[in-house]
Amino acid sequence: MPVRIVDVREVTKPIGSAIRNAYIDFSKMTSSLVAVVTNVQRDGRPVVGYGFNSNGRYGQGGLIRERFADRILQAEPGSLLDETGDNLDPDKVWAAMMRNEKPGGHGDRSVAVGTIDMAVWDAVAKIAGKPLFRLLAERRGVVADPRVFVYAAGGYYYPGKDDAALCAEMRSYLERGYSVVKMKIGGESIADDRRRIEAVLKEIGPHARLAVDANGRFDLETAIAYAKMLRDYDLFWYEEAGDPLDYQLQAALADFYPGSMATGENLFSHQDARNLIRYGGMRPDRDWLQFDCALSYGLCEYQRTLAMLKNHGWSWKRCIPHGGHQMSLNIAAGLGLGGNESYPDVFQPYGGFPDGTVVRDSIVTLPELPGIGFEGKSDLYAVMRELAC
């Protein structure tokens, strides 16, 4: 029987919390959870691919249910298969979703497509009976390294959180095996943020590194003022100082901040990523790119972004995706990226690793689970399984 997608299901779930960064609070945040159900049977059950959108963008149930899911289900089933006819072709499924869509308009649309795309790749790897990271490596003709660098993202503002609580949080990440941690800045005065940074640096000592993230809060004058302050410290990076589309602001910072900078998590297409490389003054010898496939049309589009980077002389090792999810973790291992973000304590159950995964010196080793490996994370799979029933 030819492989077919028999259903695409979505549910919007709350992931709200009292935390905030410099720009938004997460009290009303939601996420879309998608199941792509196929007619392929494994152990008497249909193969189901799962996906969800990354934190920081709201669930896209309306777009998924009213536009993109129907295009997949209405497509001629054979038009979605690979050359063998034994599996789905993610690029063909992606093309079906994007039929009759005009260029541009990136944002919520890219999140909806990226969420379904994640579920399609999960299904494809499960049908192949392989972890996604190994499938991706095989397509490149290389052997995958299951070890991936990860850093612990946190350091959010929330009511009543003082320096002692911030330092305790960062210390807990080190105790769990991380050697690079990240905290938020820009939500208080520059003097307060300097105090917070110095407190954390004292807490983590010389054997760990600190990254800081402004979440696009600053205008040029403030971004430069922070750059002058931050260059007093040996930081892992200075992240997203200004609006993600203000390439001139990003380029100007290079004159004031000689250390590493990071940005890209809020760019949702390979065209926007290309403009960052062309006009944003990013330096391929030290800066980091944080494009998140789950927010930017999925892995099919992410591979176009990677091809663009290669053409512009960038190593894929300079990519450390935003999001802290297992999809980007598999991509990092399968495509040889520089690492992946991790959220040890927030945005659960969607962030993190399969049960029993250990972080050592900021390195995790992916288990040999078919697909993306969601079934190995019990709290997440409990939510996903409800959608497949």
C-alpha positions as CSV (number, residue, x, y, z in Angstrom):
1,M,0.0,0.0,0.0
2,P,1.5,3.4,-1.0
3,V,2.5,5.7,1.9
4,R,-0.1,8.4,2.6
5,I,-0.8,11.1,5.1
6,V,-4.3,10.4,6.3
7,D,-4.7,13.3,8.8
8,V,-3.1,16.4,10.1
9,R,-4.3,17.4,13.6
10,E,-3.5,20.5,15.7
11,V,-4.2,21.6,19.2
12,T,-3.2,24.9,20.8
13,K,-1.8,24.5,24.3
14,P,-0.9,27.1,26.9
15,I,2.8,27.3,28.0
16,G,2.3,30.5,30.0
17,S,4.6,31.5,32.9
18,A,5.4,34.6,34.9
19,I,8.8,35.0,33.4
20,R,9.7,38.0,31.1
21,N,12.6,39.1,29.0
22,A,13.4,42.7,28.0
23,Y,10.5,42.8,25.5
24,I,7.6,40.5,26.4
25,D,6.2,38.5,29.3
26,F,5.1,34.9,28.7
27,S,2.0,34.8,30.8
28,K,-0.3,34.3,27.8
29,M,2.0,32.3,25.6
30,T,0.7,29.3,23.7
31,S,2.1,26.6,21.4
32,S,0.6,24.6,18.6
33,L,1.1,20.8,18.7
34,V,0.7,18.9,15.5
35,A,0.3,15.3,14.6
36,V,0.8,14.0,11.0
37,V,-0.9,10.6,10.9
38,T,0.2,8.2,8.2
39,N,-1.1,4.9,6.9
40,V,2.2,3.1,7.7
41,Q,2.0,0.6,10.5
42,R,4.7,-0.2,13.1
43,D,4.0,-2.7,15.8
44,G,0.3,-2.6,15.0
45,R,0.1,1.2,15.3
46,P,0.1,4.0,12.7
47,V,3.3,6.0,12.3
48,V,2.6,9.5,13.6
49,G,5.0,12.4,13.2
50,Y,4.8,15.2,15.8
51,G,5.8,18.9,15.8
52,F,5.3,22.1,17.8
53,N,6.3,25.7,17.4
54,S,9.2,27.2,19.4
55,N,8.6,29.5,22.4
56,G,8.4,33.2,21.8
57,R,5.7,32.9,19.1
58,Y,2.1,32.0,19.7
59,G,0.3,28.9,18.5
60,Q,-0.8,29.0,14.9
61,G,-3.9,26.8,15.1
62,G,-6.0,29.0,12.8
63,L,-3.4,29.0,10.0
64,I,-2.7,25.3,10.3
65,R,-6.3,24.1,10.4
66,E,-7.7,26.6,7.9
67,R,-4.9,26.7,5.3
68,F,-1.9,24.4,5.4
69,A,-3.3,21.1,6.7
70,D,-6.0,21.0,4.0
71,R,-3.5,21.6,1.2
72,I,-1.6,18.5,2.3
73,L,-4.7,16.3,2.6
74,Q,-6.1,17.5,-0.7
75,A,-2.8,16.8,-2.6
76,E,-2.6,13.8,-4.8
77,P,-0.9,11.2,-2.4
78,G,1.7,10.1,-5.0
79,S,2.8,13.7,-5.4
80,L,4.1,13.8,-1.8
81,L,6.3,10.7,-2.1
82,D,10.1,10.4,-2.6
83,E,11.7,8.6,-5.6
84,T,11.4,5.2,-4.0
85,G,7.7,5.6,-3.4
86,D,8.2,4.1,0.1
87,N,8.4,7.3,2.1
88,L,7.2,10.9,2.1
89,D,9.4,13.6,0.5
90,P,9.4,16.5,3.0
91,D,10.2,19.0,0.2
92,K,7.2,17.9,-1.8
93,V,5.0,18.2,1.3
94,W,6.4,21.6,1.9
95,A,5.7,22.7,-1.7
96,A,2.1,21.5,-1.3
97,M,1.7,23.6,1.8
98,M,3.1,26.7,0.1
99,R,1.0,26.4,-3.0
100,N,-0.7,29.7,-3.8
101,E,1.3,31.7,-1.3
102,K,2.9,34.9,-2.3
103,P,6.6,35.7,-1.6
104,G,7.3,37.6,1.6
105,G,4.8,37.6,4.4
106,H,7.1,35.8,6.8
107,G,6.1,35.6,10.4
108,D,3.1,33.7,11.6
109,R,2.9,31.8,8.3
110,S,6.4,30.6,8.7
111,V,5.7,29.4,12.2
112,A,2.6,27.4,11.0
113,V,4.5,25.8,8.2
114,G,7.6,25.1,10.4
115,T,5.4,23.3,12.9
116,I,3.9,20.9,10.3
117,D,7.3,20.5,8.7
118,M,8.8,19.2,12.0
119,A,6.0,16.6,12.2
120,V,6.6,15.5,8.6
121,W,10.4,15.0,9.2
122,D,9.6,13.0,12.4
123,A,7.3,10.8,10.4
124,V,9.8,10.4,7.5
125,A,12.6,9.3,9.9
126,K,10.2,6.9,11.7
127,I,9.1,5.3,8.5
128,A,12.8,4.9,7.6
129,G,13.4,3.4,11.1
130,K,16.2,5.8,11.9
131,P,16.9,8.7,14.2
132,L,16.5,11.9,12.3
133,F,20.0,13.0,12.9
134,R,21.3,9.8,11.3
135,L,19.0,10.1,8.3
136,L,20.2,13.7,7.7
137,A,23.8,12.7,7.9
138,E,23.3,9.8,5.5
139,R,21.8,12.2,3.0
140,R,25.0,14.2,3.2
141,G,27.2,11.1,2.8
142,V,28.7,11.3,6.3
143,V,28.5,9.5,9.6
144,A,26.6,11.5,12.2
145,D,28.3,12.5,15.5
146,P,25.6,12.1,18.1
147,R,27.4,14.5,20.5
148,V,26.1,18.1,20.5
149,F,27.2,21.2,22.4
150,V,24.4,22.8,24.4
151,Y,24.1,25.8,26.6
152,A,21.6,26.5,29.4
153,A,19.3,29.5,28.6
154,G,17.5,31.2,31.5
155,G,18.1,34.2,33.6
156,Y,14.7,35.6,33.0
157,Y,13.2,38.5,35.0
158,Y,10.2,37.6,37.2
159,P,8.5,39.2,40.2
160,G,10.6,38.9,43.4
161,K,13.7,37.5,41.7
162,D,16.8,39.1,43.2
163,D,20.5,38.6,42.4
164,A,20.7,35.7,44.9
165,A,17.9,33.8,43.1
166,L,19.5,34.6,39.7
167,C,22.9,33.3,40.9
168,A,21.3,30.2,42.4
169,E,19.7,29.4,39.0
170,M,23.0,29.8,37.2
171,R,24.8,27.6,39.7
172,S,22.1,24.9,39.2
173,Y,22.9,24.8,35.5
174,L,26.6,24.2,36.2
175,E,25.6,21.5,38.7
176,R,23.6,19.8,35.9
177,G,26.6,19.7,33.6
178,Y,26.5,23.0,31.6
179,S,29.6,25.1,31.1
180,V,27.9,27.9,29.2
181,V,24.8,29.7,30.6
182,K,22.7,32.6,29.4
183,M,20.8,35.4,31.1
184,K,18.5,38.2,30.0
185,I,19.5,41.9,30.0
186,G,17.7,45.1,28.9
187,G,14.7,44.6,31.2
188,E,16.2,46.9,33.9
189,S,18.6,49.8,33.8
190,I,22.1,49.4,32.5
191,A,23.5,49.9,36.0
192,D,21.2,47.2,37.3
193,D,22.2,44.8,34.5
194,R,25.9,45.5,35.2
195,R,25.3,44.5,38.8
196,R,23.4,41.3,37.8
197,I,26.1,40.3,35.3
198,E,28.9,40.8,37.8
199,A,27.0,38.8,40.4
200,V,26.6,35.9,37.9
201,L,30.2,36.0,36.8
202,K,31.4,35.8,40.4
203,E,29.0,32.9,41.0
204,I,30.0,30.8,38.0
205,G,33.7,31.5,38.3
206,P,36.4,31.0,35.7
207,H,35.4,27.5,34.5
208,A,32.1,28.6,32.9
209,R,31.1,31.2,30.3
210,L,28.2,33.7,30.4
211,A,26.1,34.8,27.4
212,V,23.7,37.8,27.6
213,D,20.5,38.3,25.6
214,A,18.7,41.7,25.0
215,N,15.9,40.2,23.0
216,G,15.9,43.0,20.4
217,R,15.1,45.7,23.0
218,F,17.6,48.4,22.2
219,D,17.8,51.4,19.9
220,L,21.2,52.1,18.5
221,E,22.3,54.5,21.2
222,T,21.3,52.0,24.0
223,A,22.8,49.1,22.1
224,I,26.2,50.9,21.9
225,A,26.0,51.9,25.5
226,Y,25.5,48.3,26.5
227,A,28.3,47.2,24.1
228,K,30.7,49.6,25.8
229,M,29.7,48.2,29.2
230,L,29.7,44.5,28.1
231,R,33.2,44.6,26.6
232,D,34.6,44.9,30.1
233,Y,33.8,41.2,30.5
234,D,34.8,38.0,28.8
235,L,31.3,37.0,27.6
236,F,30.4,34.1,25.4
237,W,28.2,36.4,23.3
238,Y,26.1,39.6,23.2
239,E,22.8,38.5,21.7
240,E,20.1,40.4,19.7
241,A,20.8,43.9,20.7
242,G,18.3,45.6,18.5
243,D,15.3,44.8,16.2
244,P,16.1,41.7,14.2
245,L,15.5,43.5,10.9
246,D,17.6,46.5,11.8
247,Y,20.7,45.3,10.0
248,Q,22.4,48.7,10.1
249,L,22.2,48.7,13.9
250,Q,23.7,45.2,14.1
251,A,26.5,46.3,11.7
252,A,27.3,49.4,13.7
253,L,27.9,47.4,16.9
254,A,31.0,45.7,15.5
255,D,32.8,49.1,15.9
256,F,32.0,49.0,19.7
257,Y,32.0,45.3,20.6
258,P,35.0,43.2,19.6
259,G,33.7,40.1,21.2
260,S,31.2,37.6,19.8
261,M,27.6,38.6,19.0
262,A,24.6,36.4,18.2
263,T,21.4,37.0,16.4
264,G,18.9,35.5,13.9
265,E,16.3,33.7,16.0
266,N,13.6,36.2,14.8
267,L,14.4,35.9,11.1
268,F,12.0,33.5,9.4
269,S,13.2,32.9,5.9
270,H,16.4,32.3,4.0
271,Q,15.9,35.7,2.3
272,D,15.9,37.5,5.6
273,A,18.9,35.4,6.7
274,R,20.7,36.4,3.5
275,N,20.0,40.1,4.2
276,L,21.6,39.7,7.7
277,I,24.7,38.2,6.1
278,R,24.8,40.9,3.4
279,Y,24.1,43.9,5.5
280,G,24.3,43.1,9.2
281,G,28.1,43.2,9.7
282,M,28.2,39.7,11.2
283,R,31.7,38.4,11.4
284,P,32.2,34.7,10.4
285,D,35.3,34.3,12.6
286,R,33.5,35.0,15.9
287,D,29.7,35.7,15.6
288,W,26.9,33.2,16.0
289,L,23.7,32.6,13.9
290,Q,20.5,31.4,15.7
291,F,18.0,30.7,13.0
292,D,15.3,28.4,14.4
293,C,13.8,26.0,11.8
294,A,10.5,25.6,13.8
295,L,9.9,29.3,13.4
296,S,11.2,29.7,9.9
297,Y,9.3,27.3,7.6
298,G,11.0,24.2,8.9
299,L,14.0,22.1,8.0
300,C,13.3,22.3,4.2
301,E,13.7,26.1,4.4
302,Y,16.6,25.8,6.9
303,Q,18.6,23.8,4.4
304,R,18.2,26.6,1.9
305,T,19.5,29.0,4.6
306,L,22.5,26.7,5.2
307,A,23.2,26.6,1.5
308,M,23.2,30.4,1.4
309,L,25.6,30.5,4.3
310,K,28.0,28.2,2.6
311,N,27.9,30.3,-0.5
312,H,28.8,33.4,1.6
313,G,31.8,31.6,3.2
314,W,30.2,30.8,6.6
315,S,30.9,27.6,8.4
316,W,27.8,25.8,9.6
317,K,29.6,25.4,12.9
318,R,28.7,29.1,13.5
319,C,25.0,28.1,13.8
320,I,23.5,27.4,17.2
321,P,19.7,27.4,16.8
322,H,17.3,29.0,19.1
323,G,14.4,27.1,20.7
324,G,15.9,24.4,22.9
325,H,13.9,21.6,21.2
326,Q,14.8,18.1,20.0
327,M,14.2,19.0,16.3
328,S,17.1,21.5,16.3
329,L,19.1,19.1,18.4
330,N,18.8,16.4,15.7
331,I,19.7,19.0,13.0
332,A,22.8,20.1,14.9
333,A,24.0,16.5,15.1
334,G,22.9,15.5,11.6
335,L,24.1,18.5,9.7
336,G,27.2,19.3,11.9
337,L,26.1,22.6,13.4
338,G,27.8,24.3,16.3
339,G,25.4,23.3,18.9
340,N,21.9,24.0,20.3
341,E,20.1,26.0,22.9
342,S,18.7,24.3,25.9
343,Y,16.0,25.3,28.4
344,P,16.5,23.2,31.5
345,D,13.7,24.8,33.6
346,V,11.3,26.7,31.4
347,F,8.9,26.0,28.4
348,Q,8.3,22.5,29.6
349,P,7.4,19.9,28.5
350,Y,8.5,21.0,25.0
351,G,12.1,21.8,25.8
352,G,14.9,19.6,26.9
353,F,16.0,16.1,26.1
354,P,14.8,12.5,26.2
355,D,14.6,11.0,29.7
356,G,18.0,9.9,31.1
357,T,20.1,12.2,28.8
358,V,23.1,13.5,30.7
359,V,24.9,16.8,30.1
360,R,28.6,16.6,30.6
361,D,30.8,19.7,29.9
362,S,27.9,21.2,28.0
363,I,27.8,18.1,25.7
364,V,24.8,15.8,25.2
365,T,24.8,12.5,23.3
366,L,21.6,11.8,21.4
367,P,20.0,8.4,22.0
368,E,19.2,6.0,19.1
369,L,15.5,6.7,18.9
370,P,13.5,6.6,15.6
371,G,12.4,10.0,14.3
372,I,13.1,13.1,16.4
373,G,12.9,11.1,19.6
374,F,9.9,12.6,21.2
375,E,8.7,9.3,22.5
376,G,11.8,9.2,24.8
377,K,10.7,12.3,26.7
378,S,7.8,10.9,28.8
379,D,6.2,14.2,29.9
380,L,6.1,15.5,26.3
381,Y,5.0,12.3,24.7
382,A,2.1,12.1,27.2
383,V,0.8,15.3,25.7
384,M,1.5,14.2,22.1
385,R,-0.1,10.8,22.4
386,E,-3.4,12.4,23.2
387,L,-3.5,14.1,19.9
388,A,-2.8,10.9,18.0
389,C,-5.6,9.0,19.5
